[in-house]
Amino acid sequence: MTSLESLVPSLDLCRQLQAAGFPQDTAMVWMTVEIGQHNPMPPVVTQNPHMEVMYPIVAAPTAGEMEEWLRGKVGNPLEETTVIVSHDGSKEVAYCAGVRSAKGEYQIAYNDTNVSALATLVLEVAK
């Protein structure tokens, strides 16, 4: 995984975010086409205004972009982001992100990375 890929959710999660109506004007995007064997494009690149016309792309939001979206939807900062290490002694690590709405409802999401937990939480809030 390249360093840019580690800063955004997987392509599958990004496609789910797109289908749920998450804004597509993010700093980075997934390229969904190979340019050629001798000149392959990296899978995650910074977005520029002409890309959408030239190549099929999917927004690849960073944790900060998803947190900003969540704050706009829920009206408060993230309640918590927690790292949970398995209690059975294994090396499993799960990340948890949660928000509390103005009505006091609590939504929580787990995933294997912090950015994936945030993406899963965005999908929950978008419902």
Secondary structure, 3 states (H helix, E strand, C coil): CCCCHHHCCCHHHHHHHHHCCCCCCCCEEEECCCCCCCCCCCCEEECCCCHHHHCCEEECCCHHHHHHHHHHHHCCCCCEEEEEECCCCCCCEEEEEEEECCCCCEEEEEECCHHHHHHHHHHHHHC
